[in-house]
Amino acid sequence: MDNHISEAIGRPDLVDLGNGLVCLRFETMKALSALAAVRHLCDTGAVRPGDTLIDSSSGIYAYALALACHRYGLRCHIVGSTTVDHTLRVQLAVLGAHLEQMEPCSDLKLDQSRRVRRIKEILRDHPDYHWMRQYHDRVHYLGYRAVAEMVAEQLGGARLTVVGGVGSGSSTGALAHYLRGHAPDTVLVGVQPFGSVTFGCEHVADPEIIIAGIGSSIPFGNVDHTLYDTLHWVGFGAALAGSVDLLRRHAVFAGLSAGAAYLAARWESRRAPERTVVFVAADTGHRYVDSVFARHREAADVDSLAPHRAADPSQLALPWSRMEWGRAPAPEAARWPGDAAEVPGAAPVA
């Protein structure tokens, strides 16, 4: 029996979709990393009951951190993106989290930069607050150790390819880090939106939308580029087709990043049918009912879609591109100027 709802919300399910394709499905994935991070901070005495934790979020991490603070008797202060919706605002308020939401802004880089600047202002006035730094502190890797162990145990020695959004790097990066302790030949495939600086695609803009949560316009210290073997950049229309097909074909109701990962995973599975391909569905599809699922009649047939093959980032093109990354280091524009915090106990899983 769980001691708090955050434990249940963060626990994933493995769903076999057939033909070597497996969905690692979460209700709210970041609940896992936030809970483990906060537990570690409490266990080490870095924070104590009654302290305030603060961070920036476009939505999901805000909910995850509020749940972790509720679990451990801490205060929560969120500087939120314009994308934080009404439903989440109400939940945060009832959970006791304080939300400062940025004014509407169509420029993602400006929105992210403003949020970080505001946090630094708050910390000057409240130096006792603990900044979680979800984008840069590898304490957020810790929650994925148990997931990697579960995947390794349930898939019983299969040759694995992991596919999922890169985001801050703490989900797919951490999964590969721990899985390679069990199976060194685990392949990691990252999924990015066009316009993201993380792997050098800031020069290609998606006219419809940048998929929230899996890309960035600023460097993230938690992204270890040398973990990734292959990258897929997926535009909104292609991701929409993936999300709709995932629901229609497999009854999995998941978010837009899951649709993009599903599309990439299908492609990787066809290329290497001897491998088991596990793709990450980080959250449910509720946030996308109007913007994605209500448009299901517009969705392209996923079997008609194929990625453009790029040899380097200069060749990336909409609506979908694939490139071998080869565990190369970060491009210049994506290099974090500071040092990411060390991963506590981050030796490969025995």
Residue pairs with C-beta under 8 A, 6 or more apart in sequence:
2 8
3 71
4 67
4 70
4 71
5 67
6 31
6 34
6 35
6 64
6 67
6 68
6 70
6 71
7 35
9 27
9 28
9 31
9 67
10 26
10 27
10 28
10 29
10 31
10 32
10 35
10 64
10 143
11 32
12 24
12 25
12 26
12 29
12 32
12 147
12 150
13 24
13 25
14 22
14 23
14 24
14 25
14 150
14 151
14 154
14 155
14 278
15 22
15 23
15 25
15 250
15 252
16 22
17 23
17 250
17 252
19 269
19 273
20 269
20 273
20 275
20 276
20 277
21 265
21 266
21 269
21 277
21 279
22 155
22 276
22 277
22 278
22 279
23 246
23 250
23 252
23 254
23 258
23 262
23 278
23 279
23 281
24 147
24 151
24 164
24 278
24 279
24 280
24 281
25 252
25 254
25 258
25 281
26 32
26 280
26 281
26 282
26 283
27 283
27 284
28 60
28 63
28 64
28 282
28 283
28 284
29 60
29 171
29 280
29 282
29 283
30 60
30 61
30 63
30 64
30 134
30 171
30 282
31 63
31 64
31 67
31 68
32 64
32 143
32 144
32 147
33 64
33 134
33 140
33 141
33 142
33 143
33 144
33 170
33 171
33 174
34 61
34 64
34 65
34 67
34 68
34 132
34 134
34 140
34 143
35 64
35 67
35 68
35 71
35 143
36 139
36 140
36 142
36 143
37 68
37 132
37 137
37 139
37 140
37 142
37 143
38 47
38 53
38 65
38 68
38 69
38 71
38 72
38 74
39 68
39 72
40 46
40 139
40 142
40 344
41 47
41 130
41 139
42 48
42 49
42 72
44 344
46 130
47 53
47 74
47 130
49 72
49 73
49 74
50 73
50 74
50 75
51 74
51 75
51 128
51 129
51 130
52 74
52 75
52 76
52 77
52 126
52 128
52 129
52 130
53 65
53 68
53 69
53 74
53 75
53 76
53 77
53 129
53 130
53 132
54 76
54 77
54 78
54 79
54 119
54 122
54 123
54 129
54 130
54 131
54 132
55 61
55 62
55 65
55 78
55 79
55 119
55 131
55 132
55 133
55 134
56 78
56 79
56 80
56 81
56 112
56 115
56 116
56 118
56 119
56 134
56 135
57 65
57 78
57 79
57 80
57 81
57 84
57 134
58 80
58 81
58 83
58 84
58 212
58 213
59 80
59 81
59 83
59 84
59 85
59 88
59 212
59 213
59 287
60 213
60 282
60 283
61 134
62 78
62 80
62 84
62 88
62 92
62 97
62 99
63 88
63 91
63 92
65 76
65 78
65 97
65 132
65 134
66 76
66 78
66 91
66 92
66 95
66 96
66 97
67 95
68 74
69 75
69 76
69 95
69 96
69 97
70 76
70 95
70 96
75 96
75 98
76 92
76 95
76 96
76 97
76 98
77 97
77 98
77 100
77 122
77 129
78 92
78 97
78 98
78 99
78 100
79 100
79 102
79 115
79 118
79 119
79 122
80 99
80 100
80 101
80 102
80 115
81 101
81 102
81 111
81 112
81 115
81 212
82 101
82 102
82 103
82 104
82 105
82 111
83 212
84 92
84 99
84 101
85 287
87 286
89 99
89 101
92 99
93 99
100 118
102 111
102 114
102 115
102 118
105 111
105 114
108 195
108 210
108 217
109 217
109 218
112 216
112 217
112 218
113 218
116 218
119 131
122 129
123 129
123 131
133 221
133 341
134 140
134 168
134 170
134 222
135 168
135 216
135 220
135 221
135 222
136 220
136 221
136 222
136 336
136 338
136 340
136 341
137 221
137 222
137 340
137 341
138 170
138 222
138 340
138 341
138 342
138 343
138 344
138 346
139 341
139 343
139 344
140 168
140 170
140 174
140 222
141 170
141 173
141 174
141 177
141 222
141 343
141 346
142 174
142 343
142 344
142 345
142 346
143 174
144 170
144 171
144 174
144 175
144 177
144 178
145 174
145 178
145 349
147 175
147 178
148 174
148 175
148 177
148 178
148 179
148 181
148 182
148 349
149 178
149 182
149 349
151 160
151 175
151 179
151 278
152 179
152 182
152 183
152 349
155 276
155 278
157 183
158 275
158 276
159 183
159 185
159 274
159 275
159 276
160 179
160 183
160 186
160 187
160 275
160 276
160 277
160 278
161 186
161 187
161 188
161 189
161 265
161 268
161 269
161 272
161 275
161 276
161 277
161 278
162 172
162 175
162 176
162 179
162 186
162 187
162 188
162 189
162 278
162 279
162 280
163 172
163 189
163 191
163 232
163 261
163 264
163 265
163 268
163 277
163 278
163 279
163 280
164 171
164 172
164 175
164 189
164 190
164 191
164 257
164 261
164 279
164 280
164 282
165 171
165 172
165 190
165 191
165 192
165 211
165 213
165 214
165 215
165 257
165 260
165 261
165 280
165 282
166 172
166 173
166 190
166 191
166 192
166 196
166 198
166 199
166 214
166 215
166 223
166 228
167 213
167 214
167 215
167 216
167 220
167 257
168 216
168 220
168 222
168 223
169 220
169 222
169 223
169 224
170 222
171 280
171 282
172 188
172 190
172 228
172 280
173 188
173 222
173 223
173 224
173 227
173 228
175 188
175 280
176 186
176 188
176 227
176 228
177 224
177 227
177 343
177 346
177 348
178 348
178 349
179 186
179 349
180 186
180 348
181 347
181 348
181 349
181 350
182 349
187 229
187 230
187 268
187 272
187 275
188 227
188 228
188 229
188 230
189 228
189 229
189 230
189 231
189 232
189 264
189 265
189 268
190 199
190 228
190 230
190 231
190 232
190 325
191 214
191 231
191 232
191 233
191 234
191 257
191 260
191 261
191 264
192 198
192 199
192 201
192 214
192 215
192 231
192 232
192 233
192 234
193 206
193 210
193 211
193 214
193 215
193 233
193 234
193 235
193 236
193 239
193 260
194 201
194 204
194 205
194 206
194 210
194 233
194 234
194 235
194 316
194 318
195 201
195 202
195 204
195 205
195 206
195 210
195 215
195 217
196 202
196 210
196 214
196 215
196 216
196 217
196 233
197 215
197 216
197 217
197 218
197 219
197 333
197 334
198 215
198 216
198 219
198 220
198 223
198 330
198 334
199 225
199 228
199 231
199 313
199 325
199 331
199 334
200 313
200 331
200 333
200 334
201 233
201 313
201 316
202 217
202 333
203 313
203 314
204 233
204 316
204 317
204 318
206 235
206 236
206 318
208 235
208 236
208 237
209 236
209 291
211 234
211 236
211 239
211 256
211 257
211 260
212 256
212 257
213 255
213 257
213 282
214 257
214 260
219 330
219 333
219 334
219 335
219 336
219 337
220 334
220 336
221 336
221 338
221 339
221 340
221 341
222 340
223 330
223 334
223 336
225 325
225 327
225 328
225 329
225 330
225 334
226 327
226 328
226 329
227 327
228 325
228 327
229 324
229 325
229 326
229 327
230 268
230 322
230 323
230 324
230 325
231 322
231 323
231 325
232 260
232 263
232 264
232 267
232 307
232 320
232 321
232 322
233 316
233 320
233 321
233 322
233 323
234 242
234 260
234 263
234 264
234 319
234 320
235 318
235 319
235 320
236 256
237 300
237 319
238 260
238 263
238 300
238 305
238 319
238 320
239 256
239 257
239 259
239 260
239 263
240 256
240 259
240 292
240 295
240 298
240 299
241 259
241 263
241 299
241 300
241 301
241 302
241 305
242 258
242 259
242 260
242 261
242 262
242 263
242 302
243 254
243 255
243 256
243 258
243 259
243 262
243 285
243 288
243 292
243 293
244 259
244 292
244 293
244 296
244 299
245 259
245 262
245 299
245 302
246 252
246 254
246 258
246 259
246 262
246 281
247 253
247 254
247 285
247 293
248 296
252 258
252 281
253 284
253 285
253 286
254 262
254 281
254 282
254 283
254 284
254 285
255 281
255 282
255 283
255 284
255 285
255 287
255 288
256 288
256 291
256 292
257 282
257 283
258 279
258 280
258 281
258 282
258 283
258 285
259 292
261 279
261 280
261 281
262 279
262 281
263 302
263 305
263 320
264 279
264 307
264 322
265 277
265 278
265 279
266 302
267 306
267 307
267 322
268 275
268 277
269 275
269 277
285 292
285 293
305 319
305 320
306 320
307 320
307 321
307 322
308 315
308 316
308 317
308 320
308 321
308 322
309 321
309 322
309 323
310 316
310 317
310 321
310 322
310 323
311 323
312 323
313 323
313 331
315 321
315 323
316 323
330 336
